[in-house]
Amino acid sequence: MILPLLLALTSASARADAVRFTDGAMIYGSVVGMTGDAVEIIVAKDQFDAEDWEKARASPHPGFLVLRDGTVLRAVDATLSDASADLRIPRAQIAGVDTSAAAPSAPAVPPPPGAAAPPPPATVPGFLSPSPADRPDAASSANTYGVDGGIFIPRTKLTVQGTDTIAGTGYEFGALALHRVAQAPFLEFGAGLEDVSGGAHQSSALITNFQTTTRFRSLMGMALARVSTDAGRLRLRLLGGVGFASTNFSLGAQPNAGFVWADTFTSESRSLVNTTQTSAMLMLRPEVDARFTDNVGLGASLSYIVIASANYDPTSAGQAAGFESSSLSFYGIALSGNLYVKF
């Protein structure tokens, strides 16, 4: 361990690497590793505050380090030896990395009178910013707009004379707008719209001797809040929403072969319930997305949607068949693909 460390320090003296933080602080040393999540650099002891260095040395895992100019480096993984620090710095804190920087040194000595002027320094690469996929969200616009679409799977059961699923698999479409209000944690607030549908579901179990068809569709508007990770190629997010839903539920029935309606002795299909009601709703959505540029990301989500109960009244045909107003609630899950853009 001592030999590689001495080699790294020797390399740093000949070719200094520089890491510039998002708050403007700068450290010089030898970069020994770069990943999508962090940069590892070995830095000489003399760049740090002497008193704080001794305190940090007494802790196996110091939570922060103080530079000579008083700048505090927080949330870095540091391993300290007698003469240097091995730092692992999260990408979210880094504005750029320069692998051709000049290390801090004494002022240059001017050439003697009459001597030829030294040649201009060679052009060196500028700061190498993290790729757009790894750059923190804080580096891009504070406004996010998104659309999503996928399948909706109802989980509610309906009971009349028997019990069956209230609707079949349907669709889910949505749109949202969010504004960043905080970066630690990364927090956004906004609003969204959702359109979910439970597809037509046929059953012979709900009403004895009848074939029934049930379906529903709900249009929802909600206030949203989202918390997420701020950097890395994959972003993990949790979106929550509360609002109101306008939900239409329908139930139709037709007698089975050999049976008829008691009032007309016919066997046509009749609509027994077809009602739209408004009630409260909530949504919880874990998300994961991959950002390809500063302003565009694609991902996937799993939404849990609950629509509060409301009374759904029968049609005149339903009343004639003995149906009464029923309190129904709806819930289900949506599997969706997401597209996010920032402006």
N, C-alpha and C positions, 0 to 999 in steps of 0.2 A: 504493500500500500504506500510506503514512503517513497519508493523509487518513482512510480507513476506520478505521484503528487509533485516531486521535484522536477520531473520532466515537464509537467504541465506549467509549473511556475517559470521554468526556464524559457519555454515557448512563449509565455505571456510577456516576458521581458523583451523578446525579439519581435513579436507580432501581437499587438494588443487587440483583443476583440472588445466591442462595446455593446452594452445593452442599455437602450433608452426606455425608461418607464413612461406610462401614459401621463403621469403627473410632471414629467420633465426631468426627473432625476436620471443620473447616468452612473454606471459602474463599468470598470475596465478589468479585463482578466483574460482567461482562456476558455472559450466555449468548447465543451467536451461532449455535448449531446444536444440534439434538437428533435423534438417530437411534435405531434399536432397539439399536445396539451401543455408542454412546458419546454423551457430552455435551461440546460445545466451549464453553469459557468464556475470556474475556480477563480477566486478573487483574493488578492494579497491582503494581509491584515492591515497594512498602513492606510487603506481606504476607509476604515471604520473608526468610529469614535473609540478612543483607547479605554475609557472607563466603562462604556457599555460593552465593549468586547469582553472584558474580564467577567462581567455579570453574565453575558450570554454563554461564555465558556463553562460556567458553573451549571448550566441547564442542559440536559441531554437533547432537548428539542425546543430551542428558543422560538418564541412566537413572533419576534421581530428583531431587526438589527438597525443600528443607527450609523449613518455615514458621518464623515468628518464635518460636513457642512450642516449637520443636524437633520437631514432627511431620514425619515423612518421608512424602512422596508418591511411591509407587513405581509403575512400569509405566504412566506417563502419557506421552503423546506431546506434547512441549513444544517450542515455538518462542519464543525469548527475543529481545526488543528492548532498547533502552536503558531503557525505563520500564515494560515490562509483559511478561507471559508469555501466550502463546496455548496453552491446555492442551486436549488431547483425552483425556477421562477415560473408561475403559471402564465400562459400566453395572454390571458385576459389583462395582465398588468403591463404587457410589453407593447410599446409603440413601434419599435424597430430593433434590428440587430445588425451591427456593422462589423464584418469580419476583417476589415482593413483599416481600422481606426488607429490613430496615434495615441499611445499611452501618455498619461500626464507626466511631464518631465520638467527639468529646469529650463529657463528661457534660453533660446538659441544664442550662440556666440556670434557676433557680426564678423564678416570676413575682414582681413587686414586691408588698409588703404592700398588702392591700386590693384587689388586682386579682382579677378573676373567674378561677376555675379554668379551665384549658383544657379543651376538650371531649375526651372519651375518644377514643383512636385508633380509626380505622375498622377494622372486622374485615377481615383479609386472609386469603387462602387459605392453608391449612397446607401442609406439605411434600407435593409431588406425587410419590408413589412410582412407580417404574417399573411398567408394567402387569404382571399376573401372568405373561404369556407371556415377558416380558423379564427378570423378576426372577431372581436367581441361585437355583440349587437349594438353596444353603446356607440360604436364607430359609424353606424348607419342611421337612417331616418328614425325619428321617434314614432312615426305613424305606420301601422301595419294594416293591410287589407287582405282578406282571405275568402276563398270559396271552398266548399267541400261537397262531396257527393258519394253515395254508396247505398248499402242496403239497410233496411230497418226490420228488425225481428221482434214482433210483439210478444210479450210474456204474460199478458193478462188473460185470465180465464173468465168465461161468461157462463152463468147458470140460468136456465129457464126451467125446463123439466129435467133436463140433464145438463152436464157440464162439458164445455169444449173450449178450445182456444178462440179468443174474440176475433182474430183476423189472421190472415196469412202474411208471409214475408212481403214487404213492400220496399219503398225507396226512401231515401233521405237526401235532401239538398239544403244547403245553408250558405250564408254570407255573413261576414263580420267586419268591423272596423275597430281597431284598438290604438290607444295612445300610451306610450311609455311614461310612467310617473316616477319610477325609482329604479335604481340599478343594483342595489344590495338589500334585499334580493331583487332580481329583475322582475318588475311588476308592471302590468298593463291593465288599463280599464277601457271599456268601450261598450258597444251594443251589437246585437246580432239578430238575424232572422233565420228561422228553420221551417222547413216544409217536410213533414213526415207522413207516411201513408202505410196503413196496414192493408195488404192486398186482400182480394176476395177469398173467403174461406168457406167451403161447403161442408156441411155436417148433417148427419142423420141422428145425432145424439142429443141435440138441444131440445127438440119438440118431437114427441112420440108420433110416428107415422107421417112425419113431414121432413122434407129436405130443405135446409135453411142455408142462406148465404149472408155472411156478415162482412163488413169492412168499415174502416174509418180513415179519416184524413184530418190532420191538425196543422194549422198555421200558427207559428209562435214568434213573439217578439220578446227580447230579454235584454237585461243589463248583464255585462260580462266582466269577469276579472280573470287574469291569467298570470301565473308565476312560472318562470322557466330558468334554465341554465343560460349563461350569457356567452359562452364561447365553446369552441370545438366543432368538429364537422357535423356531429349529430346533436341536436338540441332536444332535451326532454322538457315537456311542458305539461301543466295541469290547468285546464280551463273550466271555469264554473259559471253558470248562468241562472238567473231567476227572472221570471216574467209572467206573461199570460199567454194562454193558448185558446184559439177558436177551433173547436173540434166538431166535426160532423160524424155521426154514427148512424149506420143503416143496417137493418135486418129485414131480409125478405124470406118468404116461405112458400113452398108448393107441396101439395099433398103427394104422398107416394102413390105408386100405381095401385088402383083398387080402392083409394080413399078420395073423399071430396070435402069441400067446405060445407059446414052444416047449414049455413044460411041460404046458399044458392044451389047446393048439390053440384058444383062445378069444381074443376081441378086446376084453375089458372094460378100463376105465381102472383103473390100479393106483397106489397111493401107494408110491413107491420111497424117499423120504426125508421124514421128518417129525420133526425133532429140535429141542429147545431147549437152548441153551448160554449160559453166562455168560462174558463177557470184558471187557477194559478198553475204554474209549471216550474220545474227545475231541471237542470242538466249538469252532469259532471263528465268531463272528457279528458282522459290522459292522452297525450299526443307525443309523437316522435317525428322529427323532420330533419332532412339534410339540406343545408344551405349551399347553393352552388355559386352564388355571387353575394355581394353585400346586400342585395335587395330582392333576391328570389329564392324561395325554398319550396321543396315538395316533401310531403310526409303522409302519415297514416294516423288514424285515431280510432278510439273505442268510446262511444258515447253512451251514457246511462241517462235516459229521459223518463221523467215521471210527470204525468198530467193529473192534477187533482180531480176529485170526484165532482160530478154535476148531475142533475136530473134530466134524463132523456125521455121525452114523452112519446107515446105511440101515435101512429096515424089513425084516421077514422077506421080503416080496415083493422088495425091492431086493436083498437078499442072494441070493435065488434067481435074480435076473436078472444077478448078477455084480457088483453094486455093492459098494464098500468105503468105509470111513470116509474122509472128505475134509476137508481144512483149508480153511475159507472165511473171508474177511473181507469187510466191507461198507463202502462209503462212498458219499456222495451229497451233494446240495445241497437246501436247503429255502428256498422263497420264502414269506415269512410276513407277516401283519399283526400288530401288537402293541398291547396296551392296558396302560398303566401307571397305577397309583394309589399315592398316598402316605398313610400314616396316622401 
